[in-house]
C-alpha cells in the first residue's frame, strides 16, 4: 500500500481497493469502480450490534476505543459470525463500522488487513468481478481470529 493510500484511510467515503465505502445515517453504501455501471449496494448499518459490543467491553463509543479494544470487538464479531449469531452481512457491516477507527490507529497490521477483508466481503459476494477474492478475505479474517485467540490464551485472558 502506498503512502498516499495510507494517508487517505479512515475518512468518510474512503476508497480502498476496487470500491468506495460511504457511511450514511442508516446505510453503508459500497460503490465498485471496476464494474461497467459502477455497481452500488446499500447495507443497513449495524448500530444496535455495535452498541451491544461497546456495552459488553464497557466503552462509550468507537471514537474513544483504544486499538486493543477495537481488536477485541472485532474478535467478538468474528466469534459471533462463526457461531451463527451474526450473518455474513452483519459481520461485514460491523467491520465497516470499525474500519475508519482502526485505519486511524494502525493501518499496517494483520488486524488492519482482516478489517479491510471483512469490510470488502459484503461487496465481493455480490460482485462477479471480485468474487474470487471471497476465500482470501475469509482466510485473512480467520488468520486474525486465530492469532488473537492464541495471543489472549497465552496471556490467560
N, C-alpha and C positions, 0 to 999 in steps of 0.2 A: 504494500500500500504506500502510495507516495505521501510526502509531507503535506502537499496540498489537500489530498483526500482526508488525511487525519485531521487537518486543521478545520475542515468543514463539518466534521462529525458532531452530532449532538444538538444541532439546531432543528427547529421545526422545518419540515419539508426537506429533510436530508435526502441526498441522492447517494446511494451506496450500491455498487454493483450495477445491475441492469434495471433497477426500479427505484422509484422515489416514494417515500412514505410521508404522508401528511397526517398529523394527529388533529382531528376536528373534535368538536364538543362531544358528539355521540358515536363517531365512527373513526376508524383508521382507514385511510384511503391509500391504496397502492396503485401506482401507475407504472407500467412497463414501457420503457423507451425503446426496447428491442423488438417490439411487435409492430406490424404494419399500421394498425389502428391505435397504437398506444393504449393497449388494454388497461382498463381500470376496474378494480374491485373495491368494495366497501365492506369492512368487517366491523361489527359492533364492538365498541370499546368495553373491556372487562373491568369496569370501575369497581364493581362490588367484589370481584375476585381479588383485585389488588388491595382493596381496603381490608379484606379478611387477612391477607398476609401481613399487612402493616400492623394490624392489631395483634396478630399472633407473635410477631417479634418485637412488639412494643415500640414502634416508631410512628411519628406523626404523619410523615409524608415521604415520598420518594426523594424529594428535593433535599431533605435532611438526612437521608440514609448515607451511611459510610459504605465504602466498596465491599467490605466483608458482609454487611447486612444485605446489600443487593445480591451478592453471591448466594447467601442463604435463601433469600426469596426465590431466586431462580432455581436453586436446587429443589426447594419445596414445590415449585410449579412443575418441574420435570417429574418429581416423585408422584404428584397427583395425576399427571398425564399417564405415567407408566402404570398406575394402579387403576386407571379408568375413571377417576373423579373429574378429570378435565378432558375435553375433546382436543384434537389436534388444533383446531381453530382457536380455541380458548387459550391453549398453551402458547401458540404462536402470537396471538394478540397480546397476551400478558408480557411476552418477551418484547414486543414492540413498545409497550408502555415503559419498560425498564431501559430500553436501548439508549436513549439520549443521556440518561444519568450515568450509565456505565461508560459510554463513549467520552464523557467529560472527565471521568476519573481515571480510566485506563483503557486505551484503545489498542493495546498491543499485548494481548494475553490469550490464553486458552478460553478464559471466561468471555472475553470480548468476542472471539471468533464463534463461540457457541451461541451467544446472544444474537449475533448477526444471522447465523444459520437458522435459529428459531424464528426470528423476525421474518426471514425470507420464506419460510415454509408455507404460510398462507397463500402467497403468490405462486410459488413454484408448483404446488399441487394442482393449480388451475391453469397453468400456462405451459403448453406443449414445448415452447422454445427452451424453457429452463427446467422442464420436468425431470430430466436426467440428473439434476442436482439433488433431488429429494433424499436419496440414500446417503449421499455425502453429508448433507445437512444433519440428518438423523445421527450419523456416526459422530459428527462434531459435538452434538448435544450430549450423546452418550459418553464421549470422552471426558467432557467436563463433569458430568454426573458421577462417573466412576472416580475421577481424580478428587473431586470434592469429598466424596464418601470416604475414600482412602485417607485423605488428609485429616478429616474430622474423626475417623475411627482411631487413627494413630494418636490423636490428641486426647482421646477419651471423651469426646463430645457426642 
